[in-house]
Amino acid sequence: MKLRPLLDKFDCLVSYLQSPLLLVLRLYWGFSFAQTGWGKLTHLEKTTGFFESLHIPMPRLNAMAAGSVECFGGVLLLLGLFARPVAVPLIFTMIVAYVTADNEALHAIFSDTDKFVSAAPFLYLLAALIVLAFGPGKFSLDALLFKKTASAK
C-alpha cells in the first residue's frame, strides 16, 4: 500500500479543522484583547501611571493608543472583520509590551524559553500572528462580506 494517498486523505480530512480552530482562536483572543483594551481605556489614569513607571514617552497618549488598538482591534478580530490588517497593530502592540513591560522575558527568548512564553504578551502575540498568517477562516465577516466581492470579478 502506498503511503502518499493515505497522507493526502489525512491532510484533506484534518484541513476541515482549520476554520473552526481559527474561529475559536479569534473568539477567545479577540475577546481577551477587547477586554484588556477596555480595561486600559476605562482606567486611563492607572494605565498612564503604569506607562510612566516603564518610562514610556507620552504615557497618556500611548495608554490611549494601546487601549484603543487592543479594544477595537480585539472586537474586529473577534468578528473576523479586517482580521489580517488589524492583526498588524495588535502584533506591534504586543512587541512593544515585550520591550517595555516584559523586557527580561524578551531577552530570555533563547536562554530561558519558558520565561519568554510565560510572559503576558506571548499568547496574544501568537494569536495575532496566526490570524495574520492564516486569515480569519471561513466563519468570519471577512469571508462572508468579501467572498461576494471576489466572485463578482
Summary of the structure (lengths in Angstrom):
residues: 153
radius of gyration: 18.7
end to end distance: 43.8
largest distance: 67.2
contacts: 465
relative contact order: 0.14
helix: 82%
strand: 0%
